[in-house]
Amino acid sequence: MTSPYIEIDGTPAPDPALLATLMSGFGHFTAFQVRDGRVKGLGLHLARLDRSTRELFGEGLPGDAVRARLSGAVAASGRRDCSARVYVYGGTRLAVVVSDPAPDALGAPQRLMSVEYLRPAPHLKHLGGFGQHYHRAAALRAGYDEALLTSGDGEVAEAAISNIAFWDGTSVVWPTAPHLSGVTMTLLEPLLGSVRRPVSLTDLPDHRAAFVANARGIAPVSGVDAVDFAVDGELMARVGAAYASVEAEEIA
């Protein structure tokens, strides 16, 4: 089979077969922060990549191979502290992206706009996230900081690019509607006296506070739609301390 012919702005692509793979939009990825060559939850990221590769492409992805590619890319970038993403495409072709690190400090309070949308195959951190980014862009245009994805009957799933948790005064509550169990969520959940249960938009006034968490960090939620949440300094200090207590793993 011959490779496709691809031009970009009138210039032939140097590797059409590779570009066609990248343009397919079928694949998955994981994202994380590297600090001094170490990553919190690295084993969880490697397990996610292997599990998702098996589901999408029918073959495993050895963690040692990912570590080697990641270590090489971080070294070549000249950054010991950075944000990194590992993308996986058919034929277990890997793309590693290394960029400037996210701040380590707690993020600014975020106000969320609820939207009726659930990601397809939400257990996968897959490519082709048009829907969630479409709704997130609409939320930003409306003056919000993020979109909150919900089912048709108003059950909360996740934020567009984060997990969300609520504080009811006793427990940290993680919603159970279909969502991606992010690595940061997975690390925090056993450390915070957590429970999982359905949360609907009509339940929000019953909660005292909320926060979002993803690969770029943790931030309090100041409100969802017309429901306001206090920024609970004690809660956020506890969440931050829990995350800080997680030992990072060497990528090399």
C-alpha positions in Angstrom: 0.0 0.0 0.0 1.5 3.4 -1.0 1.5 6.3 1.4 -1.0 9.1 1.0 0.1 12.3 -0.6 -0.4 15.2 1.8 0.3 18.9 1.5 0.2 21.5 4.2 -0.2 25.1 3.0 1.0 24.0 -0.4 4.1 22.2 0.9 4.4 18.3 0.7 4.5 16.7 4.1 7.9 15.1 4.8 6.4 11.9 6.3 2.9 11.5 4.9 2.3 8.1 6.5 3.1 9.5 10.0 1.1 12.6 9.4 -1.9 10.5 8.3 -1.7 8.5 11.5 -1.6 11.7 13.6 -4.5 13.2 11.7 -6.7 10.1 12.2 -7.9 11.3 15.6 -8.0 7.7 16.8 -5.9 7.0 19.8 -5.4 7.9 23.5 -3.0 9.7 25.7 -2.0 10.5 29.2 -0.8 13.8 30.7 1.3 14.7 33.8 3.7 17.0 35.4 7.4 16.2 35.7 9.4 17.6 38.6 13.1 17.0 38.7 12.6 13.9 36.5 9.9 12.5 38.7 6.1 12.0 38.2 3.4 11.4 40.8 1.4 8.4 39.9 3.7 7.3 37.1 2.7 3.7 37.6 -1.0 4.6 37.1 -0.2 6.5 33.9 1.8 3.6 32.5 -1.0 1.2 33.4 -3.6 3.5 31.8 -1.5 3.6 28.6 -1.2 -0.2 28.5 -4.8 -0.9 29.3 -6.1 1.6 26.7 -3.7 0.3 24.0 -5.0 -3.2 24.6 -8.6 -2.0 24.3 -8.1 0.1 21.2 -5.4 -1.7 19.3 -5.4 -5.3 20.7 -1.8 -5.2 22.0 0.0 -4.1 25.1 2.3 -1.2 25.6 5.3 -2.1 27.9 5.9 0.5 30.6 9.7 0.3 30.0 9.3 1.4 26.4 7.2 4.4 27.5 9.7 5.3 30.2 12.6 5.2 27.7 10.8 7.5 25.2 9.6 9.9 27.9 13.1 10.1 29.5 14.7 10.7 26.2 12.2 13.5 25.2 12.5 15.2 28.6 16.3 15.1 28.4 16.3 16.4 24.8 13.9 19.3 25.8 16.4 20.5 28.4 13.7 20.7 31.0 13.8 18.8 34.3 10.5 20.4 35.3 7.8 20.3 32.6 4.4 19.2 31.5 4.4 16.1 29.4 1.9 14.1 27.3 2.3 10.7 25.8 0.0 10.0 22.8 -0.6 6.5 21.4 -1.7 5.7 17.9 -2.3 2.5 15.9 0.8 0.3 15.5 1.7 1.6 19.0 3.3 4.7 17.5 4.1 7.0 20.3 4.3 10.8 20.3 5.7 12.6 23.4 5.1 16.3 23.8 7.1 18.2 26.4 6.2 21.8 27.3 6.5 24.3 30.1 5.4 23.1 33.5 2.1 24.1 35.1 2.3 26.1 38.4 2.6 24.0 41.5 0.4 26.4 43.5 -3.3 25.9 44.1 -5.2 27.1 41.1 -7.6 30.1 41.2 -11.2 29.5 42.0 -13.3 28.4 39.0 -16.9 29.0 38.1 -18.5 26.2 36.0 -21.3 26.2 33.5 -23.3 23.0 33.4 -23.9 21.5 29.9 -25.8 18.4 28.8 -23.0 16.2 27.4 -21.2 13.0 28.4 -18.0 11.9 26.6 -18.2 8.7 24.5 -16.2 5.9 26.1 -15.6 8.1 29.1 -13.3 5.5 30.8 -10.7 6.2 28.1 -8.6 9.3 27.9 -9.0 9.3 24.2 -8.4 11.7 21.3 -11.1 13.4 19.4 -12.5 15.4 22.3 -14.5 17.8 20.1 -17.6 17.7 22.2 -16.0 18.6 25.6 -13.9 21.3 24.0 -16.9 22.7 22.2 -18.8 23.0 25.4 -15.8 24.3 27.3 -15.3 27.1 24.7 -18.9 28.0 25.0 -18.5 28.2 28.8 -15.5 30.5 28.4 -17.4 32.8 26.0 -20.2 33.0 28.6 -17.8 34.2 31.2 -17.2 30.9 33.0 -13.9 29.1 33.6 -14.9 25.6 32.7 -17.8 23.4 31.6 -19.5 20.8 33.9 -20.6 17.8 31.9 -24.0 16.3 33.0 -26.4 13.6 31.8 -29.8 14.5 30.3 -31.4 14.3 33.7 -28.8 16.6 35.3 -26.5 14.0 36.9 -23.0 15.4 37.3 -20.2 13.4 35.6 -17.0 15.5 35.4 -15.7 18.9 34.2 -14.6 19.2 30.6 -10.9 18.6 31.4 -11.0 17.7 35.1 -12.6 15.6 37.7 -14.9 17.3 40.2 -15.5 16.5 43.8 -17.9 18.0 46.3 -17.6 18.5 50.1 -20.7 17.8 52.2 -19.2 18.7 55.5 -18.3 15.1 56.3 -17.0 13.4 53.1 -15.4 14.3 49.8 -18.0 13.1 47.3 -17.0 12.0 43.8 -19.9 11.8 41.3 -20.6 8.4 39.8 -22.0 9.3 36.4 -19.8 8.0 33.5 -16.5 9.8 33.7 -12.7 9.3 33.3 -11.1 8.4 36.6 -8.2 10.7 36.4 -4.8 9.9 37.9 -4.9 12.9 40.2 -8.4 11.8 41.4 -7.2 8.2 41.9 -4.3 9.5 44.0 -6.5 11.8 46.1 -9.5 9.6 46.7 -8.1 7.2 49.3 -6.4 10.0 51.2 -9.5 12.3 51.7 -12.2 10.2 53.4 -14.0 9.9 50.1 -17.3 8.4 49.0 -18.8 7.9 45.5 -22.4 8.6 44.9 -24.7 10.2 42.4 -24.7 14.0 42.4 -27.3 15.9 40.5 -27.5 19.6 39.7 -30.5 19.9 42.1 -28.2 18.4 44.9 -25.6 21.1 44.6 -27.0 23.5 47.3 -26.6 20.6 49.8 -22.8 20.7 49.4 -20.6 23.2 51.2 -17.7 23.4 48.7 -16.2 21.8 45.6 -12.9 21.4 43.8 -11.6 20.2 40.4 -8.5 18.1 39.9 -6.5 17.1 36.8 -3.0 16.6 35.5 -2.3 20.4 35.8 -3.3 20.7 39.4 -6.1 21.3 41.8 -8.4 24.4 42.1 -11.5 25.3 44.3 -14.8 25.7 42.6 -16.6 29.0 43.4 -19.9 28.0 41.8 -21.9 26.1 39.3 -24.4 28.1 37.3 -26.3 30.2 39.9 -25.2 28.1 42.8 -22.3 29.6 44.8 -19.7 27.7 46.8 -17.5 29.1 49.5 -13.8 28.6 49.0 -13.1 26.4 52.0 -9.5 27.1 52.9 -9.3 24.2 55.4 -10.6 21.8 52.8 -8.2 23.0 50.1 -5.3 22.9 52.5 -6.2 19.2 53.3 -6.5 18.4 49.6 -3.2 20.1 48.8 -1.4 18.3 51.7 -2.8 15.0 50.6 -1.5 15.5 47.0 1.9 16.7 48.3 2.2 13.5 50.4 2.2 11.3 47.3 5.7 10.2 46.5 6.8 10.8 42.9 8.5 8.1 40.8 11.6 8.4 38.6 10.9 8.3 34.9 14.3 7.0 34.0 
